[in-house]
Amino acid sequence: MKNRQKQSPIYHHPLMENNITRDDLNTLIEYLSSEDPKLTQGAKVLEFEAKWSEWLGVKHSVYVNSGSSANLITMAVVRELYGSGEIIVPPLTWVSDIAACLQNGFRPIFADIDPRTLALNVETVIEKISHKTKAVFLTHVQGFNGLTNRMLAELEKRDIPLIEDVCESHGAVFRQKKLGTFGIMSNFSFYYAHHMSTIEGGMVCTDNEEIYQLLRMFRSHGMVRESSSDAIQKKYARETNALNPDFIFAFPAYNVRGTELGAVIGLNQLKRLDKNNRKRVQNNKLFLNALDSQRFRTDFDLQGSCNYAFNVILNEPNIRLRDDVELALNQNGIEHRRGSSGGGNQIRQPYLREYVDYGLWESFPEVEHIHHFGWYIGNFPSLEQKTILNIADVLNNA
Ligand SMILES: Cc1ncc(COP(=O)(O)O)c(C=O)c1O
């Protein structure tokens, strides 16, 4: 290891801090102190869904118990609407995006990413489109906007539905609209490490009424009475007149409902999301300006981005420098994740062994670079300038 310039040690910089505040807990306690509070999914969930839809700019939102569950029922609905086939996905995403495809009988087809946004690169997507393609499932990675005019135009031209995974990018925008309003469905996660939290939780959002009704049913055992449409309820009741209308199961689905407790926290969190996000954007700019661009990538496409993480990616595939950086992060107590979102190249993971040829991961050089030479570290609203500069210093001098 090189001689490092002496700086004040940080000791403890976690991936996330203060994401559920005393104020959230007090709001929850107040709710629990009310007379006979309901805990299972009810009015608070509906209120949270309505407020979320208003904040995002969509007609409908369906609250579920995690972002992975959002992925799961989204792909179940794609299957229901379009039948089985192929879904184009990035190898840089979370396991559940790809697992949701497999669990619903789809073949995931991988395409490489754009190094400036870390999201699917439109040219590689076009190469992978075939008559079997049912959708493109794009992940907006770590707060960057992954959409381009060309991506939207090419998909529209070919009539291929776009699904957006916005689990890591709440509040990021493209063309003055929030991410999650462009696809036929979009997914959010409210896990602790993300922009806002309901402890665990997720949301599926859509403007489409038919999709909304399917999502409501898929969230809750495939039960017809979970649909809020009279027409759907009457149709099934007519077709299945030997069944109790309370117990008609239209699909072999799941139970991925959230609780009132999560919704109460979510409603309170939503009030400060925009303010928190403005601070995150400032933090990220400060961090990237302080980072040594000779050694790290600093030329991300930041337009519309809103990062809950600082992305630290070496310019060159230099293993010695990689190890020095990792050592410096460890010695300074800076929590980090190599491989950025989800541990890097998903194609290398054991769960995909039976689905892909050995070594396929090599065909995705941009993702491979992140896998070996990229990390993320935490960016949260309470971070002070001096800590951000200190972190950059540690990295620059590693
Ligand atoms: C891109 C992406 N999709 C889906 C998920 C799953 O969300 P959850 O952890 O809430 O299940 C995550 C979680 O980190 C994620 O980063």
The ligand as an SDF file (V2000), in Angstrom:
LIG
                    3D

 16 16  0  0  0  0  0  0  0  0999 V2000
  -33.0290   -2.1980   -8.1980 C   0  0  0  0  0  0  0  0  0  0  0  0
  -33.6990   -2.9210   -7.0710 C   0  0  0  0  0  0  0  0  0  0  0  0
  -34.8250   -3.6100   -7.3210 N   0  0  0  0  0  0  0  0  0  0  0  0
  -35.4620   -4.2770   -6.3480 C   0  0  0  0  0  0  0  0  0  0  0  0
  -34.9960   -4.2780   -5.0530 C   0  0  0  0  0  0  0  0  0  0  0  0
  -35.7150   -5.0670   -4.0060 C   0  0  0  0  0  0  0  0  0  0  0  0
  -36.2170   -4.2510   -2.9990 O   0  0  0  0  0  0  0  0  0  0  0  0
  -36.4450   -4.8370   -1.5210 P   0  0  0  0  0  0  0  0  0  0  0  0
  -35.1240   -4.8730   -0.8560 O   0  0  0  0  0  0  0  0  0  0  0  0
  -37.3700   -3.8270   -0.9060 O   0  0  0  0  0  0  0  0  0  0  0  0
  -37.0550   -6.1610   -1.6760 O   0  0  0  0  0  0  0  0  0  0  0  0
  -33.8390   -3.5820   -4.7470 C   0  0  0  0  0  0  0  0  0  0  0  0
  -33.3290   -3.6290   -3.3630 C   0  0  0  0  0  0  0  0  0  0  0  0
  -32.3370   -3.2420   -2.9360 O   0  0  0  0  0  0  0  0  0  0  0  0
  -33.1610   -2.8840   -5.7730 C   0  0  0  0  0  0  0  0  0  0  0  0
  -32.0260   -2.2170   -5.5220 O   0  0  0  0  0  0  0  0  0  0  0  0
  1  2  1  0
  2  3  1  0
  2 15  2  0
  3  4  2  0
  4  5  1  0
  5  6  1  0
  5 12  2  0
  6  7  1  0
  7  8  1  0
  8  9  2  0
  8 10  1  0
  8 11  1  0
 12 13  1  0
 12 15  1  0
 13 14  2  0
 15 16  1  0
M  END
$$$$
